[in-house]
């Protein structure tokens, strides 16, 4: 497990450290304090700085643009400037991510000059809301270094974009780790189908169904089925006790869908890491203690480290309630507050969390 994480020059962090990480970690703080940025930094570090992890971060935040090439065609690019502190894309711009598990991990990404001429025609702007500044830049490239050395130099477009095709560039086989990132916001139901296929007919299938009964005790089975002959991607369906009808998962509400995504992501993160943004999304406060119990028990059983964020005081109070009901989990869970502009997080002890819960004190 990661015991610490350090972000330097990454997004809104000039220099930030998160220390004393445990198996399950909850990050709290005000809007724009950097909670999601910490998850993204951890994701990129654990991915060895691979371009796919950079592009995933940019896609989640809508930091992508379409560029029309002078020679014809459209290229989708990530506005990579947003990954660097101050949003500046210039020669020498750099960010560094570090962490400790059984060894020191690091990823360093730097903007460097690109010798010679760009291999693609100069892009021309496409007028679209949210596109980045179209100023034509000198030829630049992205240099990525991690524990195992440097990745191939990645040329940026004349507008400073990271081409989506570069996500195919991988890292050393020695680095490969299991990492899953569950974002906040609306989940696409059919996207769960392929993940569910990895669980069907294994011992984990019954445990996932049992997890869904936290919200709906009548659930007997779930399945990924094609909804029409022309649709290749399966959608999720649910069978309830006492009914012969199969119900689309979406008709069961956002809470069931989110809980299924969480349970599947946990199982598919065995011997790895799960990063969850706004873990309480879609959940009523009454089920959150059981949610935490599910997370801790699964993380223990499958050797997973979890980092999650929340804005919800109910989510924190549910953690305190789990501490009281199950004292042996106290060493497994930690609460970290991130404050805008601070260089380190504030870690609350179990006693402080319980005291705050008993007196209705704010920790978020």
N, C-alpha and C positions, 0 to 999 in steps of 0.2 A: 504494500500500500504506500501511497505517497504520504510522507510525514510533513512535508512543507512544500510551498509553491512560491516562487518569486517572479514578478512580472516587471520588466524594465523597458520603458518606452513603448508599451503596448496599449493601443487605443487611448483611454483617458487616464492611464496610469503612467506617471513618470518613473515612479519607483514604489513598488508595493509588495509586501510579504504576507503570506498566510501560513501560520505555524501551528504545530500541535494538532495536525489532522488525525482523525480516527477512522474507524470503518465507515460510519455514516456521519455526514457533516451537513448541517443546515446553515446557509448563509442568509443573513437578514440585513436590512438597511433601507434607506429611503430610495426613491426613484433616482436613477442616474448616478447612484453611488458606485456602481461597477460590479454588481453581483453577477450579471450575465457575462460580463467581460472576464471574470475569474474562471467561469466554466469554459468559455471559449479558449482562454489561455491554457487551461489544463488539457483541453481537447487537442489543441495544436501541438503542445509539448508531448503528450502521450502518443500522438501520431507521427512523431519525429519531424514535425514541420512539413509534412507532405502537402503539396498544393491542394489536394482534395479537401483537406481540413480547413485551409484558408478560404476556399471557395464556398464551403458549407457555411462558414461564419458570415461571409458576405451575402449569401443568398438569404439566410434567415433574417437578416436586417434590411433586406431590400436594397443592398448596395451594389447592384448590378446595372449594367448599361448595355444597350445594343449599339454597335458601331457599323456604319456602312463603309465597306472597303471601296477604295477608288477603282479597283479592278473588277468590282462587282461582288455581290454577296453581302451577307450580314454576319458579324461576329459578336457573340455574347462575351462580355468581359466583366470581371470584378473590379470595382473601384478600390484598388488595393491601398490607396492613400489613407483610408479610414483605419487601417490596422496599425498605423504609426502615430505615435503621440504628436498632437498638434495637427494631424491630418496633412502633413507635409510630405510630398513625394519629390525628393531631391537626392542628388548624389550624396551618399554618406548617411542617409536616414536609416535607422536601425532599431530593431527591438530584440530583446533577449528574454527567453523563458527558461526557468530553472526549477528543478524539483529533486527531492530525495525519496527513493524507495529503498531497494537494496543497494543502489548505486546512485551517483549523482547523474541526473539527466539534464541535458541542456539543448536548446534549439536557438540558433541566432539567424536572423534574417536581415539582410542589408541591401539597400539600393546602390548599385554600382554602375559605372559607365559601361555601355556595350560597344565593344570595338567593331568597326565596320558599319555596314548598312543593314537596316532592318530587313528581315527576310519576307516581310509582307508589305503590300502597298500602304501608303499613308491613309489612315481611316478618315472618313468625313463624318461630321456629326449627323445624327438622326434626331430630329426634334421630338423629344419625349419628356413628360414630366419626370423629374427625379434623376435625369442624367447628370453626370459629373461635368465639371469645367472642361471644355473642349480645346483648351490651349494646347498647341502642339509642343511636345517636350523634346529635348535632345534624346538620342537613343540611350535607354536605360535598361537594366536587367535586375532580376531578383537573385541574390546569392543566398543559398540556404545551407547552413552547417549544423550538424548534430553530433552526438557522441561518436558516430561511426564515420564521420567525414562529411564531405560536401556533396550535395546533389548536383545534377547538371544545371548550369547557369540557365535561367529562364528569361528570355527576352520579353520586355513589356512593349505594348503598342506605343505608337507616337503620342497617344493621349494618356499613357501611364496605366493602361489596363492590363489585368492578368487574364489571358485567354482561357476560356472554360476548358479547352482541349488539354491544357497543361495538367489537369487533375489526374491524368493517366500516369504522370511521373511518380514512381513509387520510392520507398526508402529501403534500406537494407533489410533483408529477411531476418536478421538478428534482432531487429527493433520491433517486429510485429507484436502488437498488443491488442487485446479485445477492448474496444471502446464503443459505447453507445451514447448518443446525445438525444434526449427527449425534450423537444422545444415546448415553449408555451404556445397558447393559441389553439386554433381549430385543427383537429387531426382529421386526415383523410381516412375514412373507414377502410376502403379497399386496400390501402397501403399496409394494413396489419396482416393481410392474408399470407403474404410470402413469409413473414416472420413466424406466423402461427404454424406454417408447414414444418418448420424445424422442431416443433414441440409435439405435434400430434404423434400418438402411439409411443410416447416416452413417459417415464414416471412423473414428469413435470406437467403433463396435460391435466391431470386431476387436481394438481395444486393450483394451477391457474384458474380452473373452474371454481375451486373452493374460494379463491380470492375474490371472484366476482360476486359470490354470495354475501360478501360484506355489504353490498348495496342491494342485491336482489336475491333473496334466499331461494326463490323458485327456479333459478337457472339450473338446468340439468345437463345441457350439452351446448357446445359452440362448434361452428364449422365454417370453413372458407369455401364458398361456392361461387361458381360463375352465374351471374344474374341474367345473362343473355348469350345467345350463340355468337354474337359479334364482339363480345367483350372478353378480352384475354385475361384481365386482372380480376381475381376473385374478390368477393365482398364477404363480410362476416355476418353470420346468422346465429340466432339464439333459439333454443328450445326450452320452454318453461314447463314445469310440472303441471299436469292436469290439462294440457292443451296439445292438440295435434298440429297446431300452426307453427311455422317457423317465422320468427320475427327478424327483420333486418336489425343489425346492431344499432344503427343510427336511430331507430325508433325507440330505443331504450333510454335515450338521454345521454348528455355529454359525460355524466359521471361514470356510467358503465364503460363508455368508450375510452375515457382517460384511464380508468382502473385497469382495463384490459391492456392498454398500451404500456402501462407501468409494469404490470405483472410479466408481460412478454419480454419487455426490455430487461427486466431483472434476470429472467432465465437465460436470455441470450447474452448476458454479460458475465457468465460464469468465468472465474479466474481472471477477471478484468475489472473494468471501470464503467460506472453508469453516471452520467451527468444529466440532471433534470432541472429544467428552468420552470419556476413557479409550480412547485410540486403539488400545491393544493388546488390547482385549477379544476373547476368542475365538481369539487367535493364539498358536501355539507359537513359542518363541524362535527356532527354526531358520529361520523365514520372515521375520523382522522386518527384516533388512537389505534384502531385496527389497521389503518393504513401504515402507521409507523411500525406496528408489530410485524406486519407482512414484510416490510422492507428490511428490518433488522434480522428477522429469522431467515429470510432468503439470502441476504448478504452474508450471514454467517455460514449457512449451509453450502453455498456455492462459491465462497471466497471472492466476494465482490466488494469494492470500495465505491461508496455513493457520495457524490457532492450534489446538493440541491439548493435551490433558492426559494424564498417565499416573501410575500408582503403581508401574510395573514397572521394576526395575533392568535387566532384559533389554532393555527398550525403549531405555534410555539407552545400554547397551553396543552395541546394534545401530547406533545413530546414530554412535557412535565408530568402529565397524567400517566404516561407509560413508565416513566421513572418510578412513580409511586407504586404502580401495580406490579412492575417487574424490575426490582432493583438490580438484577444481574446484568441489565443492558446499559448501565450507567457508564461503563468504560468504553462502550461501543459507539456512543452518539456524542457529538459535540455541537455547540452553537457558536457561530462566529458572526460578529457584527462588523459590517464594512461601512466606514464613514467617508464621505466625499472629501478628498484632499488629504486623508490620513495615509501614512506610509505602512501601517500594519493594521491587521484586524484586531478586534477585541474578542477574546475567547471567554465565554461565561462558564463558570463551574456548575456542576449539578445543583449544588446548594443555592447558588444565585438564581438559577432558573426556577427552582421550586419556591424560593422566597418571593420572586417576582410574580409567580402564578398565584400564590396564596394572597398576595396583597394587590393583585390586579395591576401590577406595574408594567410599563411599556418597555419591551426589549427590542422591538423591530427596528 
